[in-house]
Amino acid sequence: MRVRRRLKRRPWWRGERLAVALSLAGCAAAPVVTDGQDTSRPPREIVSGCCNGTGDYPTWAIELADANVELMRQVGLIQLRRGHLEAVPEARALVEAALRPMDVVFVQNRNRVSGQLIPGQFTHGAVYIGTEAQLRAAGLWQLPALVPYREQIAAGASYLEAVDGGVRLTTGDVVLNTDAVVALRPLGMDRITALGRGLDRMGVPFDMRFDANDGSELFCAELIGEIYPAAPLPRTPVPLPGRETILIDRIVAGALTGDLPFGLVGYVKADAGGGAAALSAQDLARDIRAAWP
């Protein structure tokens, strides 16, 4: 798929124009549907019943990883290559132009070993805090909880994520070093409260066991669940006693089926040939389904 110029002809802002007067608490931008796409099957049907289980990991493999947390941490940090999106700067600009404070961003980190080890299409997530200008416009810049982090945000750290080293603010250069990104917008949830919850968890250690039942440490999807408790993120049992995890593909699928209160802002995917495209909700649903044969 080599569609380098396609982004300029069919940008996300076609949907953004429909949503310019809509607030984060009420509605999301309309998802982009590109020309020539088969819309005969709704996305909700494509992903219905998808993303169950934990892939092909046997119990012994999970137990081995638990017993070697430090080794797994070091292996997971290995970057195999730069993300394809980096080669198409207009695609990244398109992504960030569409984001609004407290949107949720999920990425495909196949360019990292950690992304190879996690099942599904999307393997990491972050919350877009927003730029200084956006936070000022939204009336959030003066929040007392934000004051200690203003300098970081002004310097470009617009994303909140849970990674090795703990919950932190980071830049788009880090989060969008990826091949594909989908953005979701929370519906009917208060941004001020959500932002406060996120900042309250700054520095919380990373959960190498991906255990959603242990709030003393957090992995990326678990952090998002704590920021948005009104969105009951689906839990997936792990084949070990008392453990559950949260799979990102199930969150995105839940947004597409309407089972979770998130609206689709858009989906962008880049390829090794230097092309990129803003794709439809159907494309997104098909890509998720294909990751779960």
NURO-564944 format. One record per residue (C-alpha): x, y, z; residue number from 1. Coordinates in Angstrom, 2 decimals, padded with zeros to 5 digits. Example, Ala and Ser with C-alpha at 12.3 -4.5 7.8 and 13.67 -1.06 7.14 Angstrom:
2
        x        y        z  seq
   012.30  -004.50   007.80    1
   013.67  -001.06   007.14    2
REM end
This chain:
293
        x        y        z  seq
   000.00   000.00   000.00    1
   001.82   003.07  -001.24    2
  -000.43   006.06  -000.68    3
   001.93   008.83   000.32    4
  -000.33   011.63  -001.06    5
  -003.60   010.10   000.01    6
  -003.39   011.85   003.35    7
  -003.64   015.27   001.75    8
  -006.75   014.36  -000.22    9
  -008.65   012.62   002.55   10
  -007.53   014.04   005.89   11
  -009.07   013.54   009.31   12
  -010.23   017.13   009.34   13
  -013.08   016.18   006.99   14
  -014.57   014.58   010.10   15
  -013.22   017.33   012.35   16
  -015.28   019.96   010.52   17
  -018.40   018.08   011.57   18
  -017.24   018.12   015.17   19
  -015.74   021.57   015.58   20
  -018.56   022.74   017.84   21
  -018.84   019.51   019.81   22
  -017.28   019.25   023.25   23
  -015.24   016.34   024.56   24
  -017.95   015.60   027.09   25
  -020.54   015.04   024.41   26
  -019.44   013.74   021.03   27
  -016.44   012.52   019.09   28
  -015.27   013.48   015.66   29
  -016.82   011.42   012.89   30
  -014.61   008.55   011.74   31
  -013.09   008.91   008.31   32
  -014.44   006.60   005.60   33
  -012.13   006.65   002.60   34
  -013.40   006.27  -000.95   35
  -013.73   002.80  -002.39   36
  -014.00   000.99   000.94   37
  -016.51  -001.83   001.42   38
  -019.01  -000.56   003.98   39
  -021.42  -003.47   003.64   40
  -020.42  -004.94   007.00   41
  -020.54  -002.54   009.95   42
  -017.36  -002.45   012.07   43
  -019.34  -003.77   015.04   44
  -020.08  -006.98   013.14   45
  -016.50  -007.42   012.00   46
  -015.07  -007.30   015.55   47
  -017.98  -008.97   017.32   48
  -016.63  -011.71   019.61   49
  -013.05  -010.74   018.81   50
  -009.91  -010.51   020.90   51
  -010.61  -013.09   023.58   52
  -007.90  -015.03   025.38   53
  -004.24  -014.19   025.69   54
  -002.98  -015.50   022.38   55
  -000.76  -018.55   022.20   56
   001.00  -018.10   025.54   57
   000.95  -021.28   027.64   58
   000.94  -021.07   031.43   59
   004.55  -022.16   031.69   60
   005.68  -019.25   029.47   61
   003.89  -016.71   031.68   62
   005.37  -018.30   034.79   63
   008.83  -018.18   033.22   64
   008.39  -014.47   032.45   65
   007.26  -013.84   036.04   66
   010.39  -015.52   037.34   67
   012.64  -013.41   035.09   68
   011.14  -009.94   035.32   69
   014.43  -008.06   035.01   70
   015.45  -010.03   031.91   71
   012.03  -009.45   030.34   72
   012.35  -005.75   031.11   73
   015.67  -005.49   029.29   74
   014.44  -007.52   026.32   75
   011.27  -005.46   026.08   76
   013.26  -002.24   025.76   77
   014.96  -003.37   022.53   78
   013.93  -001.33   019.50   79
   014.21  -003.27   016.25   80
   013.74  -000.28   013.93   81
   012.11   003.13   013.79   82
   008.36   003.24   013.24   83
   007.13   003.60   009.65   84
   005.07   006.66   010.62   85
   008.28   008.58   011.25   86
   009.06   008.56   007.51   87
   005.79   010.38   006.73   88
   005.87   013.60   008.78   89
   002.60   014.83   007.27   90
   000.89   011.75   008.70   91
   002.08   012.50   012.21   92
   001.03   016.13   011.78   93
  -002.40   014.92   010.73   94
  -002.67   012.71   013.81   95
  -001.69   015.42   016.27   96
  -003.86   018.07   014.61   97
  -006.91   015.87   015.26   98
  -006.16   015.14   018.92   99
  -007.88   016.98   021.76  100
  -006.92   016.98   025.47  101
  -007.58   013.62   027.16  102
  -008.03   011.64   023.94  103
  -006.70   008.09   024.13  104
  -004.08   006.93   021.61  105
  -003.23   003.31   020.86  106
  -000.26   002.30   018.72  107
   001.14  -000.77   017.00  108
   004.65  -001.28   018.38  109
   005.86  -004.07   016.12  110
   009.13  -002.15   015.81  111
   009.91  -003.02   019.44  112
   010.40  -006.42   021.04  113
   007.72  -005.55   023.61  114
   005.22  -005.12   020.78  115
   006.13  -008.53   019.41  116
   005.39  -010.18   022.74  117
   001.92  -008.72   023.30  118
  -000.98  -010.25   021.32  119
  -003.15  -008.18   019.02  120
  -002.99  -005.31   016.55  121
  -002.35  -002.58   019.14  122
   000.20  -003.11   021.88  123
   000.66   000.20   023.69  124
  -001.52   003.10   024.74  125
  -001.21   006.62   026.11  126
  -003.47   009.53   027.02  127
  -002.97   012.75   025.09  128
  -002.80   015.51   027.71  129
  -002.61   018.28   025.14  130
  -000.35   021.20   024.33  131
  -000.12   024.34   026.43  132
  -002.29   026.19   023.92  133
  -004.95   023.45   023.95  134
  -004.97   023.24   027.73  135
  -005.33   027.00   028.01  136
  -008.18   027.00   025.52  137
  -009.90   024.19   027.41  138
  -009.55   026.01   030.74  139
  -007.27   023.30   032.14  140
  -003.92   025.11   032.29  141
  -004.69   026.72   035.65  142
  -005.50   023.45   037.41  143
  -003.34   023.15   040.56  144
  -002.56   019.50   039.73  145
  -001.06   020.60   036.42  146
   001.24   023.30   037.79  147
   004.23   021.00   038.56  148
   004.17   019.69   034.97  149
   003.67   022.91   033.01  150
   007.33   023.15   032.05  151
   007.38   019.61   030.67  152
   004.18   020.15   028.71  153
   005.40   023.48   027.32  154
   008.52   021.62   026.12  155
   006.39   019.12   024.18  156
   005.59   016.34   026.67  157
   001.92   016.01   025.73  158
   001.33   012.30   026.41  159
   000.82   010.42   029.67  160
   001.88   006.78   029.59  161
   002.82   003.85   031.82  162
   006.16   002.39   030.73  163
   009.26   000.86   032.23  164
   010.38   003.40   034.82  165
   006.85   004.32   035.83  166
   004.00   006.59   034.77  167
   005.40   009.66   033.03  168
   004.81   012.47   030.56  169
   006.51   012.06   027.20  170
   006.55   013.48   023.68  171
   005.01   012.52   020.37  172
   008.48   011.58   019.14  173
   008.30   008.65   021.55  174
   004.63   007.64   021.43  175
   004.21   008.03   017.66  176
   007.39   006.10   016.82  177
   005.07   003.46   015.44  178
   003.53   001.90   012.33  179
  -000.14   002.51   013.09  180
  -002.12   004.70   015.47  181
  -005.79   004.88   016.41  182
  -007.26   007.70   018.47  183
  -010.38   007.44   020.60  184
  -012.30   010.22   022.34  185
  -014.02   009.57   025.70  186
  -017.74   010.30   025.64  187
  -019.61   011.89   028.54  188
  -016.60   011.92   030.88  189
  -015.22   014.97   032.66  190
  -011.78   016.06   031.44  191
  -010.80   017.88   034.61  192
  -011.43   014.85   036.79  193
  -009.72   012.53   034.31  194
  -006.65   014.76   034.08  195
  -006.40   014.88   037.86  196
  -006.58   011.09   038.11  197
  -003.81   010.73   035.56  198
  -001.47   013.21   037.21  199
  -002.11   011.63   040.61  200
  -000.51   008.47   039.25  201
   002.71   010.06   038.04  202
   005.67   007.90   039.03  203
   003.64   004.77   039.84  204
   005.90   001.79   038.95  205
   005.35  -000.17   035.77  206
   003.60  -003.54   036.10  207
   005.77  -006.08   034.31  208
   003.22  -008.80   035.09  209
   000.36  -006.93   033.40  210
  -001.88  -007.75   036.34  211
  -005.03  -005.60   036.23  212
  -005.93  -006.64   039.79  213
  -002.84  -004.99   041.30  214
  -003.17  -001.21   041.38  215
   000.18  -000.69   043.12  216
   001.84  -001.00   039.71  217
   000.36  -000.01   036.35  218
   000.73  -001.06   032.73  219
  -000.49   001.19   029.91  220
  -004.08  -000.05   029.53  221
  -004.50  -000.31   033.29  222
  -003.52   003.37   033.63  223
  -006.17   004.31   031.09  224
  -008.73   002.29   033.04  225
  -007.89   004.20   036.21  226
  -008.13   007.54   034.44  227
  -011.55   006.61   033.05  228
  -013.24   004.38   035.65  229
  -016.65   005.15   034.09  230
  -015.48   003.12   031.09  231
  -015.38  -000.49   032.36  232
  -012.47  -001.81   030.32  233
  -012.92  -005.53   029.60  234
  -010.77  -007.89   031.63  235
  -009.17  -010.96   030.10  236
  -008.36  -013.92   032.38  237
  -004.73  -015.00   032.40  238
  -004.08  -018.74   032.86  239
  -002.77  -018.16   036.37  240
  -004.85  -018.08   039.57  241
  -006.38  -014.70   040.39  242
  -004.88  -012.76   037.49  243
  -006.58  -010.73   034.79  244
  -005.18  -008.35   032.21  245
  -006.54  -005.71   029.82  246
  -005.95  -006.17   026.09  247
  -005.88  -003.00   024.02  248
  -007.59  -004.58   021.01  249
  -010.60  -005.32   023.20  250
  -010.81  -001.63   024.13  251
  -010.75  -000.54   020.49  252
  -013.21  -003.28   019.54  253
  -015.47  -002.15   022.38  254
  -015.45   001.39   021.00  255
  -016.40   000.08   017.55  256
  -019.27  -002.04   018.90  257
  -020.54   000.75   021.14  258
  -019.95  -001.26   024.31  259
  -017.42   001.27   025.62  260
  -017.95   005.06   025.81  261
  -015.27   006.07   023.33  262
  -015.75   007.56   019.87  263
  -013.39   006.94   016.97  264
  -011.38   010.03   016.01  265
  -009.36   008.32   013.29  266
  -006.98   005.58   012.21  267
  -003.69   006.13   010.39  268
  -001.32   003.44   009.19  269
   002.09   003.74   007.51  270
   004.03   001.16   005.53  271
   007.66   000.29   004.88  272
   007.53   001.90   001.43  273
   007.02   005.39   002.82  274
   003.26   005.54   002.31  275
   000.54   006.30   004.82  276
  -003.24   006.65   004.84  277
  -006.10   007.73   007.03  278
  -008.28   004.62   006.96  279
  -011.90   003.83   007.69  280
  -013.57   002.27   010.69  281
  -014.05  -000.84   008.56  282
  -010.31  -001.00   007.88  283
  -009.65  -000.69   011.59  284
  -012.10  -003.45   012.42  285
  -010.64  -005.74   009.76  286
  -007.08  -005.15   010.97  287
  -008.06  -006.02   014.54  288
  -009.95  -009.12   013.43  289
  -006.99  -010.27   011.32  290
  -004.74  -010.08   014.39  291
  -006.96  -012.65   016.15  292
  -007.34  -015.62   013.79  293
REM end
